[in-house]
Amino acid sequence: MSGAAYAWGLQAVWLIPAVVSGFFINWVFIAPRLQPASHANQALTLVEFLSRDSDERT
């Protein structure tokens, strides 16, 4: 975000509410569902969780 602000100047101010709302959506909706599922899969990262999920389907 700081690189975009440097490159775009004041026009990058729209990034602040976009990033904050993205963090909020993740914190409220995605993380509470993802945490128990990742513990059940014993996955430490999102990539590991997604790859283990696809391995089980094949």
N, C-alpha and C positions, 0 to 999 in steps of 0.2 A: 504494500500500500504506500509506503514512503517513496518507493521508486516512481510510482505513478504520480504521486503528488509533486515530485521533483520534475518529472517530464511534462506534466500537464498544467502545473501551476494551480491557481485557485479553482479551476474547473474540476479538479479532482475532489472537491468537497463532498460530492454526492457519494463518494466511497465510504464515508464515515457512517451514515445511517445504514447503508447496505451491508457493511461488514458487521456492525453491531446487531442488526436484525438477523443475520445469518448465524452469528454466535448464539443468540437467544433461541432461535428455532432449533438449533442443534442441542442446546442445553435442556430445553423443555420437552421436545418431542422425540428426538432421535436417541440421545444418550441413555435415557432410562430403559429403553427397549434393547439397545445394543449391549449394554453392560452385562446383564444376565446371560444373554446368548453367547457373548464372547467368553465368559467364565465357563459356560458349559462346554464350549469347543476348545478351551484352554488356548485361546488365541490372544496374543499380546498386541497386535496391530490390526488395523482394518484390512490391510491387504492379506494378512494371514487368515483372518476370519473369512474373507470372501473366497480365498483359494481353498480352504478346508471345506467350505460349504459346497463348492463346485466339485471337489473330489468325492464327496459323499453321494452326489447325484449320478455319477458315472458308474 
